[in-house]
């Protein structure tokens, strides 16, 4: 079973699990500030669950590529939308500041 590490915690999940659901089910907050209130609940349109990921995950789909190609995101910052990612192996998650997670300071 893949291991997910975020916010100093490590937990296991089934291979192919949705990363957003895994993180939320394990008490990891994906949203900065009021993004917790206005997020799209996992359909990939808001971009507030943007994170950096190291490890084996699914390739970006068209929805994720489209949203991350629009401001305030940039394809150059190497973020992924947790709601569109499937965990395929062990991963390390890093969350950045900014309403959309687009900042440069690490939150966790």
MIMIVO-787316 format. One record per atom (N, C-alpha, C, O): residue in one letter; x negated, z negated, y. Coordinates in steps of 0.05 Angstrom, whole numbers, padded with zeros to 5 digits, always signed. Layout:
N
aXZY;...
REM end
This chain:
108
x-00017+00000-00024;x+00000+00000+00000;x-00018+00000+00025;x-00037-00015+00027;x-00011+00017+00044;x-00027+00017+00069;x-00025-00009+00084;x-00005-00023+00083;x-00047-00015+00099;x-00047-00039+00116;x-00047-00029+00145;x-00061-00011+00153;x-00030-00043+00161;x-00028-00037+00189;x-00039-00061+00204;x-00031-00084+00199;x-00057-00057+00223;x-00068-00079+00240;x-00060-00073+00268;x-00066-00052+00279;x-00048-00093+00281;x-00040-00092+00309;x-00037-00120+00320;x-00028-00138+00306;x-00045-00124+00344;x-00042-00149+00358;x-00054-00172+00343;x-00044-00194+00343;x-00076-00167+00329;x-00090-00187+00314;x-00077-00194+00287;x-00086-00213+00274;x-00056-00180+00280;x-00043-00185+00254;x-00047-00161+00236;x-00050-00139+00245;x-00047-00166+00210;x-00049-00145+00190;x-00026-00149+00170;x-00022-00172+00160;x-00013-00128+00163;x+00009-00129+00144;x+00011-00103+00129;x-00001-00083+00138;x+00024-00103+00106;x+00026-00079+00089;x+00053-00066+00093;x+00073-00078+00101;x+00054-00040+00086;x+00079-00025+00086;x+00077-00003+00065;x+00056+00002+00054;x+00100+00009+00059;x+00101+00031+00040;x+00088+00056+00053;x+00090+00060+00077;x+00074+00072+00038;x+00064+00097+00048;x+00087+00115+00057;x+00107+00117+00042;x+00085+00127+00080;x+00106+00143+00091;x+00125+00128+00109;x+00144+00140+00120;x+00121+00102+00113;x+00138+00086+00131;x+00135+00094+00160;x+00113+00103+00168;x+00157+00092+00175;x+00156+00097+00203;x+00141+00074+00217;x+00148+00051+00214;x+00121+00081+00233;x+00104+00061+00245;x+00119+00044+00265;x+00115+00019+00266;x+00137+00055+00281;x+00153+00039+00300;x+00168+00017+00285;x+00168-00006+00293;x+00182+00025+00263;x+00198+00005+00248;x+00180-00016+00236;x+00187-00040+00236;x+00157-00008+00225;x+00139-00027+00212;x+00129-00047+00233;x+00129-00071+00228;x+00121-00038+00257;x+00112-00056+00278;x+00133-00075+00287;x+00129-00099+00289;x+00157-00064+00293;x+00179-00082+00302;x+00187-00102+00281;x+00193-00125+00287;x+00188-00093+00256;x+00196-00111+00234;x+00176-00134+00230;x+00182-00155+00219;x+00151-00130+00240;x+00130-00150+00238;x+00125-00164+00264;x+00104-00177+00267;x+00143-00163+00283;x+00141-00178+00308;x+00122-00167+00329;x+00114-00181+00347;x+00115-00141+00326;x+00097-00129+00345;x+00113-00114+00366;x+00129-00096+00360;x+00111-00122+00392;x+00126-00110+00413;x+00112-00084+00421;x+00088-00084+00428;x+00126-00062+00421;x+00115-00036+00428;x+00118-00028+00457;x+00106-00008+00465;x+00133-00043+00472;x+00140-00034+00499;x+00129-00053+00520;x+00128-00077+00517;x+00120-00041+00542;x+00110-00056+00565;x+00132-00061+00585;x+00146-00042+00593;x+00135-00085+00594;x+00155-00091+00615;x+00183-00083+00608;x+00193-00088+00586;x+00197-00071+00628;x+00225-00063+00624;x+00229-00039+00606;x+00251-00031+00601;x+00207-00027+00596;x+00210-00006+00576;x+00224-00016+00551;x+00236+00000+00537;x+00223-00042+00547;x+00237-00054+00524;x+00268-00048+00527;x+00282-00046+00506;x+00277-00047+00551;x+00306-00043+00556;x+00314-00014+00555;x+00336-00008+00545;x+00298+00004+00566;x+00307+00032+00569;x+00296+00051+00548;x+00301+00075+00549;x+00281+00041+00528;x+00270+00059+00508;x+00291+00074+00492;x+00314+00065+00491;x+00283+00096+00480;x+00302+00114+00466;x+00309+00105+00438;x+00323+00119+00423;x+00299+00082+00429;x+00305+00070+00403;x+00294+00087+00379;x+00305+00086+00357;x+00274+00103+00385;x+00260+00117+00363;x+00266+00147+00359;x+00259+00158+00339;x+00280+00159+00378;x+00285+00188+00375;x+00264+00206+00387;x+00265+00230+00384;x+00244+00194+00400;x+00221+00209+00409;x+00223+00222+00437;x+00208+00240+00443;x+00242+00213+00453;x+00246+00226+00479;x+00235+00210+00502;x+00230+00222+00523;x+00232+00184+00500;x+00224+00168+00524;x+00194+00167+00527;x+00184+00168+00550;x+00179+00164+00506;x+00150+00162+00508;x+00139+00134+00512;x+00115+00131+00517;x+00156+00113+00512;x+00147+00086+00518;x+00133+00072+00495;x+00121+00051+00499;x+00134+00083+00471;x+00120+00071+00448;x+00093+00084+00443;x+00083+00083+00421;x+00082+00096+00464;x+00056+00109+00461;x+00034+00088+00455;x+00032+00068+00468;x+00018+00095+00435;x-00003+00078+00425;x-00027+00095+00417;x-00024+00120+00414;x-00050+00083+00413;x-00073+00096+00401;x-00074+00087+00372;x-00070+00063+00366;x-00080+00105+00354;x-00081+00099+00326;x-00107+00108+00314;x-00116+00131+00319;x-00119+00091+00298;x-00142+00099+00282;x-00133+00096+00253;x-00123+00075+00245;x-00137+00116+00237;x-00130+00115+00209;x-00113+00139+00200;x-00111+00158+00215;x-00103+00137+00176;x-00089+00160+00164;x-00059+00159+00170;x-00045+00141+00160;x-00050+00178+00186;x-00022+00180+00194;x-00013+00209+00193;x-00030+00227+00190;x+00013+00214+00195;x+00023+00241+00196;x+00014+00256+00220;x+00006+00244+00240;x+00014+00282+00218;x+00007+00299+00241;x+00030+00298+00262;x+00053+00294+00254;x+00024+00302+00287;x+00045+00302+00308;x+00065+00325+00303;x+00057+00347+00296;x+00090+00319+00307;x+00111+00339+00304;x+00117+00351+00332;x+00105+00343+00352;x+00134+00371+00333;x+00139+00385+00358;x+00151+00366+00379;x+00145+00369+00403;x+00168+00348+00371;x+00180+00329+00390;x+00159+00311+00403;x+00159+00307+00428;x+00141+00301+00387;x+00120+00284+00397;x+00101+00300+00415;x+00094+00290+00437;x+00093+00323+00407;x+00075+00340+00423;x+00088+00347+00450;x+00075+00346+00471;x+00114+00352+00450;x+00128+00359+00475;x+00128+00335+00493;x+00121+00338+00517;x+00136+00312+00484;x+00138+00288+00501;x+00111+00280+00512;x+00108+00273+00535;x+00091+00280+00495;x+00064+00271+00504;x+00051+00292+00521;x+00030+00286+00534;x+00062+00316+00523;x+00051+00336+00541;x+00063+00335+00569;x+00055+00351+00586;x+00081+00316+00573;x+00094+00313+00599;x+00085+00288+00613;x+00079+00268+00600;x+00083+00289+00640;x+00075+00265+00655;x+00094+00242+00650;x+00118+00246+00646;x+00084+00217+00650;x+00057+00209+00657;x+00037+00211+00635;x+00014+00204+00639;x+00045+00222+00612;x+00026+00225+00590;x+00009+00249+00593;x+00015+00267+00610;x-00012+00250+00578;x-00031+00273+00578;x-00041+00276+00550;x-00048+00256+00537;x-00043+00300+00541;x-00054+00304+00514;x-00083+00296+00512;x-00094+00292+00490;x-00096+00292+00535;x-00124+00284+00535;x-00128+00255+00529;x-00151+00247+00522;x-00107+00238+00531;x-00112+00209+00526;x-00108+00201+00497;x-00111+00177+00491;x-00103+00219+00479;x-00103+00214+00450;x-00083+00192+00442;x-00089+00175+00425;x-00059+00192+00454;x-00038+00174+00446;x-00019+00187+00426;x-00019+00211+00423;x-00005+00170+00411;x+00016+00179+00393;x+00041+00163+00399;x+00040+00141+00410;x+00064+00174+00391;x+00089+00159+00394;x+00094+00145+00367;x+00097+00158+00347;x+00094+00119+00368;x+00098+00103+00343;x+00123+00111+00328;x+00124+00111+00304;x+00144+00119+00343;x+00170+00126+00331;x+00169+00152+00315;x+00187+00157+00299;x+00148+00168+00319;x+00146+00194+00305;x+00124+00194+00284;x+00120+00214+00271;x+00110+00172+00281;x+00087+00170+00263;x+00095+00158+00236;x+00109+00138+00235;x+00086+00171+00215;x+00088+00160+00188;x+00061+00150+00179;x+00041+00163+00182;x+00061+00125+00169;x+00036+00112+00159;x+00029+00124+00132;x+00046+00122+00113;x+00005+00135+00129;x-00003+00146+00103;x-00026+00131+00091;x-00031+00133+00067;x-00040+00115+00107;x-00063+00099+00097;x-00067+00076+00117;x-00050+00071+00134;x-00088+00061+00114;x-00094+00039+00132;x-00097+00049+00160;x-00110+00069+00166;x-00085+00034+00179;x-00086+00041+00208;x-00091+00017+00225;x-00084-00005+00219;x-00104+00023+00248;x-00109+00003+00269;x-00094+00014+00294;x-00098+00037+00302;x-00077-00003+00306;x-00060+00005+00328;x-00071-00009+00354;x-00076-00033+00354;x-00073+00007+00375;x-00081-00004+00402;x-00059+00004+00422;x-00052+00027+00424;x-00050-00016+00437;x-00029-00011+00458;x-00043-00014+00485;x-00059-00032+00489;x-00037+00005+00503;x-00048+00004+00530;x-00027-00004+00550;x-00003-00003+00545;x-00036-00010+00574;x-00018-00019+00596;x-00004+00006+00608;x-00007+00028+00599;x+00012+00000+00628;x+00028+00021+00641;x+00056+00021+00628;x+00059+00016+00604;x+00076+00027+00644;x+00103+00027+00634;x+00106+00044+00609;x+00121+00036+00590;x+00093+00067+00608;x+00096+00085+00586;x+00073+00082+00565;x+00072+00097+00546;x+00056+00062+00569;x+00033+00058+00551;x+00011+00079+00557;x-00006+00083+00540;x+00012+00090+00581;x-00007+00112+00588;x-00032+00101+00602;x-00050+00117+00609;x-00034+00075+00607;x-00056+00064+00622;x-00082+00064+00608;x-00085+00076+00586;x-00102+00051+00620;x-00129+00051+00608;x-00137+00023+00599;x-00158+00020+00587;x-00122+00003+00606;x-00128-00025+00598;x-00114-00032+00572;x-00090-00027+00569;x-00129-00043+00553;x-00118-00051+00527;x-00099-00075+00530;x-00107-00095+00542;x-00075-00073+00519;x-00056-00095+00518;x-00061-00110+00492;x-00062-00135+00491;x-00064-00096+00470;x-00072-00107+00444;x-00084-00085+00427;x-00092-00090+00404;
REM end
